[in-house]
């Protein structure tokens, strides 16, 4: 009986010990869980703040813009005006996953054999930009829908950017002009009398020099005439009369006379001569203003080669002195115009004579 009681007490103590162990284990697990939850609770100030990702848009503080590559040269498909202008100036457009150039090469003239030129005549002409048909050469506007610059502005920008290098002083293309010489021809400075007096007195400050110095520039509105030099010739292979443009010149007001009270704005000078074949690639990538259709793609190269302008011949290589009409027909404007028309008829007669037997 005692043995049975002893065994029963031993089993009861064992069961009680097991229960206490389970309770302590549960308490330890609960404490570790609470500690873990406390450790995971970090103050909000110490957490990293994630800023919401928003597309780059321009703001009033001069923020960034969406300058993603454009996939069309039309403003109707542009994402932003800035991106459209940027890639239009660069001549690039997105096509798929790559960027392609929108620049074009002008149509090549082709090689002409000397023996294939049956007859030829070199003429110098003046294009008056005041005439209505010639106003597209004068139009100058850097717009968003279409970018149309005047012919003078295109040539000047291309010369300054180094895209046109064949720039000369005269129509015979003998004296080259540097960028600095072209700048001096298109810019002039004038100092006021007040500043001169202060300089002579030795009291002129930098602010006085800045306020008393005026800088004048020959812009598109100051360029009223264009000169062109070209050759009319009969190509024996094709059996037709052709015209090849050789040089082009812008005539504008001398910036040295700007700002003067009695300056004559009608007195124009030759600013610079450009050898036309060197300027064809630039002109072939600039569109002429068309008030009937802004989406037209007529370029300056197309316009000049097709002779879509009105002009007056003022000089011809005919052996009469230097060939200038006003020199061998002086002081008679009507007779000079008649001589210009006579030369035009002579050029037309060259082609008619080719078919006379």
C-alpha positions as CSV (number, residue, x, y, z in Angstrom):
1,X,0.0,0.0,0.0
2,X,2.8,2.4,0.8
3,X,4.5,1.6,-2.5
4,X,1.3,2.5,-4.3
5,X,1.0,5.8,-2.5
6,X,4.6,6.6,-3.2
7,X,4.2,5.9,-6.9
8,X,1.0,8.0,-7.0
9,X,2.8,11.0,-5.3
10,X,5.7,10.7,-7.7
11,X,3.5,10.8,-10.7
12,X,1.5,13.8,-9.4
13,X,4.8,15.8,-8.8
14,X,5.9,15.0,-12.3
15,X,2.7,16.2,-13.8
16,X,2.9,19.5,-11.8
17,X,6.5,20.1,-12.9
18,X,5.6,19.6,-16.6
19,X,2.7,22.1,-16.3
20,X,5.0,24.7,-14.7
21,X,7.6,24.2,-17.4
22,X,4.9,24.8,-20.1
23,X,3.8,28.0,-18.4
24,X,7.3,29.4,-18.1
25,X,7.9,28.6,-21.8
26,X,4.7,30.4,-22.8
27,X,5.7,33.4,-20.6
28,X,9.1,33.5,-22.2
29,X,7.6,33.3,-25.7
30,X,5.2,36.1,-24.9
31,X,8.0,38.3,-23.5
32,X,10.1,37.7,-26.6
33,X,7.2,38.5,-28.9
34,X,6.5,41.8,-27.0
35,X,10.2,42.7,-27.1
36,X,10.3,42.0,-30.8
37,X,7.2,44.1,-31.4
38,X,8.7,47.0,-29.4
39,X,12.0,46.8,-31.4
40,X,10.0,46.9,-34.6
41,X,8.3,50.1,-33.6
42,X,10.7,52.8,-34.8
43,X,9.9,56.5,-34.4
44,X,8.4,58.1,-37.5
45,X,11.1,60.7,-37.5
46,X,13.7,58.0,-37.9
47,X,12.0,56.3,-40.8
48,X,13.2,57.1,-44.4
49,X,10.7,59.3,-46.2
50,X,9.9,58.2,-49.8
51,X,9.0,61.1,-52.0
52,X,6.3,60.4,-54.6
53,X,7.6,60.0,-58.1
54,X,6.1,62.6,-60.4
55,X,6.9,63.4,-64.1
56,X,9.3,66.2,-64.7
57,X,7.2,69.3,-65.4
58,X,8.2,72.9,-65.5
59,X,7.3,75.1,-62.5
60,X,7.5,78.7,-61.5
61,X,10.8,78.0,-59.7
62,X,12.7,77.0,-62.8
63,X,12.3,73.2,-62.4
64,X,13.2,70.6,-64.9
65,X,11.1,69.9,-68.1
66,X,10.0,66.9,-69.9
67,X,12.6,66.9,-72.7
68,X,11.9,63.3,-73.9
69,X,12.8,62.8,-77.6
70,X,10.0,63.7,-80.0
71,X,8.6,61.1,-82.4
72,X,7.2,63.7,-84.9
73,X,8.3,67.1,-86.2
74,X,4.7,68.4,-85.9
75,X,3.7,70.5,-82.9
76,X,0.5,68.5,-82.9
77,X,2.3,65.5,-81.5
78,X,4.8,67.3,-79.2
79,X,4.9,66.5,-75.5
80,X,6.2,69.9,-74.5
81,X,7.3,73.1,-76.4
82,X,10.8,72.9,-74.9
83,X,11.4,69.3,-76.2
84,X,9.9,70.2,-79.6
85,X,12.2,73.2,-80.0
86,X,15.2,71.3,-78.7
87,X,15.0,68.4,-81.1
88,X,13.9,70.5,-84.0
89,X,17.0,72.6,-83.7
90,X,19.2,69.5,-83.4
91,X,17.4,67.9,-86.3
92,X,16.7,64.6,-84.5
93,X,13.5,62.6,-84.1
94,X,12.7,59.4,-82.3
95,X,11.9,56.3,-84.4
96,X,11.3,53.3,-82.3
97,X,14.0,53.0,-79.7
98,X,16.6,55.1,-81.5
99,X,17.1,58.7,-82.6
100,X,17.4,59.4,-86.4
101,X,18.4,62.6,-88.1
102,X,15.8,64.6,-90.0
103,X,18.5,66.5,-92.0
104,X,18.4,66.1,-95.7
105,X,21.1,66.4,-98.4
106,X,20.4,68.7,-101.4
107,X,20.0,67.2,-104.8
108,X,23.4,67.0,-106.5
109,X,23.9,69.1,-109.6
110,X,26.0,66.5,-111.4
111,X,29.3,66.9,-113.3
112,X,29.3,69.1,-116.4
113,X,31.9,68.4,-119.1
114,X,33.4,71.5,-120.6
115,X,32.6,70.3,-124.1
116,X,29.0,69.9,-123.2
117,X,28.5,73.7,-122.6
118,X,27.6,75.1,-126.0
119,X,26.8,78.7,-124.9
120,X,27.0,80.4,-121.5
121,X,26.5,83.8,-120.0
122,X,27.3,85.0,-116.4
123,X,24.8,87.5,-114.9
124,X,24.5,89.5,-111.7
125,X,21.0,90.2,-110.4
126,X,19.4,92.2,-107.6
127,X,16.5,90.8,-105.7
128,X,14.4,93.6,-104.1
129,X,12.9,92.3,-100.9
130,X,10.2,95.0,-100.9
131,X,8.5,93.3,-103.8
132,X,5.6,91.0,-102.7
133,X,6.9,87.9,-104.5
134,X,10.3,88.3,-102.8
135,X,8.9,88.8,-99.2
136,X,9.4,85.1,-98.2
137,X,13.2,85.8,-98.3
138,X,12.6,88.6,-95.8
139,X,10.2,86.9,-93.4
140,X,11.9,86.3,-90.1
141,X,10.1,84.6,-87.2
142,X,11.2,81.9,-84.8
143,X,7.8,80.4,-84.0
144,X,6.6,77.2,-82.5
145,X,4.4,75.9,-85.3
146,X,7.0,76.7,-87.9
147,X,10.5,78.1,-87.8
148,X,11.0,80.6,-90.6
149,X,14.1,82.7,-90.7
150,X,15.1,85.2,-93.3
151,X,17.7,84.2,-95.8
152,X,20.2,86.7,-94.4
153,X,19.7,85.4,-90.9
154,X,20.2,81.8,-92.0
155,X,23.4,82.6,-93.8
156,X,24.7,84.7,-90.9
157,X,24.0,82.0,-88.3
158,X,25.5,79.3,-90.4
159,X,28.7,81.4,-90.9
160,X,29.0,82.1,-87.2
161,X,28.4,78.3,-86.4
162,X,31.0,77.3,-88.9
163,X,28.5,75.5,-91.2
164,X,29.4,77.8,-94.1
165,X,33.1,78.5,-94.6
166,X,33.3,79.9,-98.1
167,X,32.6,83.5,-97.3
168,X,34.3,86.3,-99.3
169,X,34.6,90.0,-99.6
170,X,33.8,90.4,-103.2
171,X,31.8,88.8,-106.0
172,X,35.0,87.4,-107.6
173,X,35.6,85.3,-104.5
174,X,39.2,86.3,-104.1
175,X,39.4,87.6,-100.5
176,X,38.2,85.5,-97.7
177,X,36.5,86.9,-94.6
178,X,37.0,85.8,-91.1
179,X,34.3,85.6,-88.4
180,X,35.7,88.7,-86.8
181,X,35.6,90.6,-90.0
182,X,32.0,89.6,-90.6
183,X,31.1,90.7,-87.1
184,X,32.8,94.1,-87.7
185,X,30.7,94.5,-90.9
186,X,27.4,93.7,-89.2
187,X,28.0,95.5,-85.9
188,X,28.9,99.0,-85.0
189,X,29.4,101.1,-81.8
190,X,28.7,104.7,-81.1
191,X,30.0,106.7,-78.1
192,X,28.0,109.7,-76.8
193,X,29.6,113.1,-76.5
194,X,29.0,113.0,-72.8
195,X,31.1,109.9,-72.4
196,X,33.9,111.3,-74.6
197,X,34.1,114.3,-72.3
198,X,34.2,112.2,-69.2
199,X,36.9,110.0,-70.8
200,X,39.0,113.0,-71.6
201,X,38.6,114.3,-68.1
202,X,39.6,110.9,-66.7
203,X,36.4,110.5,-64.6
204,X,34.6,107.9,-66.6
205,X,33.6,104.8,-64.7
206,X,32.6,101.4,-66.0
207,X,28.9,102.3,-65.5
208,X,29.4,105.5,-67.5
209,X,31.1,103.6,-70.4
210,X,28.3,101.0,-70.4
211,X,25.5,103.7,-70.4
212,X,27.3,105.9,-73.0
213,X,28.1,103.2,-75.5
214,X,25.5,102.0,-78.1
215,X,25.9,98.9,-80.1
216,X,24.1,98.7,-83.5
217,X,23.6,95.5,-85.5
218,X,22.5,94.9,-89.0
219,X,19.4,92.7,-88.7
220,X,16.9,91.3,-91.1
221,X,14.9,94.5,-91.2
222,X,18.0,96.4,-92.3
223,X,18.7,94.0,-95.2
224,X,16.6,95.2,-98.2
225,X,18.4,93.7,-101.2
226,X,20.0,90.5,-102.2
227,X,22.6,90.0,-104.9
228,X,23.0,86.7,-106.8
229,X,25.6,85.6,-109.3
230,X,24.9,82.8,-111.7
231,X,25.5,81.3,-115.1
232,X,23.1,80.5,-117.9
233,X,24.3,77.7,-120.1
234,X,23.1,75.3,-122.7
235,X,23.8,71.7,-121.9
236,X,24.4,69.7,-125.1
237,X,23.6,66.4,-123.4
238,X,20.2,67.4,-122.3
239,X,19.6,69.9,-125.0
240,X,18.2,72.6,-122.8
241,X,19.0,75.8,-121.1
242,X,20.0,75.6,-117.5
243,X,20.9,78.0,-114.7
244,X,23.5,77.4,-112.0
245,X,23.7,79.7,-109.0
246,X,27.3,80.6,-108.1
247,X,27.2,83.2,-105.3
248,X,24.8,85.1,-103.1
249,X,25.2,88.4,-101.2
250,X,23.2,90.3,-98.6
251,X,23.0,94.1,-98.9
252,X,22.2,96.0,-95.7
253,X,22.6,99.3,-94.0
254,X,26.1,100.0,-92.7
255,X,26.0,99.7,-88.9
256,X,28.6,102.5,-88.7
257,X,25.9,104.9,-89.9
258,X,23.1,103.6,-87.6
259,X,22.1,106.1,-84.9
260,X,23.2,109.1,-86.9
261,X,20.6,111.8,-87.3
262,X,21.2,112.4,-91.0
263,X,22.1,108.9,-92.1
264,X,20.6,107.6,-95.3
265,X,18.9,104.3,-94.7
266,X,18.8,103.6,-98.5
267,X,22.6,103.5,-98.7
268,X,23.3,99.8,-98.6
269,X,26.6,98.0,-98.6
270,X,27.7,94.4,-99.5
271,X,27.9,92.7,-96.2
272,X,29.5,89.4,-97.4
273,X,29.5,87.1,-100.4
274,X,28.8,83.4,-99.9
275,X,29.8,80.7,-102.4
276,X,26.5,79.1,-103.0
277,X,27.5,75.4,-103.4
278,X,28.9,75.6,-99.8
279,X,25.6,76.9,-98.5
280,X,23.2,74.4,-100.2
281,X,23.1,71.9,-97.3
282,X,22.1,74.6,-94.9
283,X,19.5,76.1,-97.2
284,X,18.1,72.7,-98.0
285,X,17.2,72.2,-94.3
286,X,15.4,75.6,-93.9
287,X,11.8,76.0,-94.9
288,X,10.6,79.2,-96.6
289,X,7.6,81.0,-95.1
290,X,4.4,80.3,-97.0
291,X,1.4,82.4,-95.9
292,X,-0.9,80.0,-97.8
293,X,0.2,76.8,-96.1
294,X,2.5,76.8,-93.0
295,X,3.0,73.0,-93.4
296,X,4.7,73.4,-96.9
297,X,8.2,72.1,-97.2
298,X,9.6,74.4,-99.8
299,X,13.2,75.1,-98.9
300,X,15.4,78.0,-99.8
301,X,17.5,75.8,-102.0
302,X,14.4,74.8,-104.0
303,X,13.2,78.3,-104.2
304,X,16.5,79.7,-105.5
305,X,17.2,76.9,-108.0
306,X,13.7,77.1,-109.4
307,X,14.2,80.9,-109.7
308,X,10.9,81.7,-107.9
309,X,11.7,85.3,-107.4
310,X,11.7,88.6,-109.2
311,X,15.1,90.2,-110.1
312,X,16.8,92.8,-112.2
313,X,20.0,92.2,-114.0
314,X,22.5,94.9,-113.1
315,X,25.7,93.4,-114.5
316,X,26.6,90.9,-117.3
317,X,29.9,89.5,-118.5
318,X,29.6,91.0,-122.0
319,X,33.0,92.7,-122.5
320,X,31.6,96.2,-122.0
321,X,34.0,97.5,-119.4
322,X,33.2,95.9,-116.1
323,X,29.7,95.0,-117.3
324,X,27.8,97.1,-114.9
325,X,24.8,98.6,-116.7
326,X,24.7,101.9,-114.9
327,X,28.3,102.5,-115.9
328,X,27.9,102.2,-119.6
329,X,24.3,103.7,-119.5
330,X,24.7,106.4,-116.8
331,X,22.0,108.8,-115.5
332,X,19.1,107.1,-117.2
333,X,17.1,104.7,-115.1
334,X,14.6,103.8,-117.8
335,X,17.3,103.0,-120.2
336,X,19.0,100.8,-117.6
337,X,15.8,98.8,-117.1
338,X,15.4,98.5,-120.8
339,X,19.0,97.1,-121.0
340,X,18.2,94.6,-118.3
341,X,15.1,93.4,-120.2
342,X,17.2,93.2,-123.4
343,X,19.7,90.9,-121.7
344,X,16.9,88.7,-120.4
345,X,15.5,88.4,-124.0
346,X,19.0,87.6,-125.2
347,X,19.2,84.7,-122.7
348,X,15.9,83.4,-124.0
349,X,17.1,83.7,-127.6
350,X,20.1,81.5,-126.8
351,X,17.8,78.6,-126.2
352,X,15.7,79.4,-129.3
353,X,18.8,79.6,-131.5
354,X,19.7,76.0,-130.5
355,X,16.6,74.7,-132.4
356,X,17.0,77.0,-135.4
357,X,18.3,75.3,-138.5
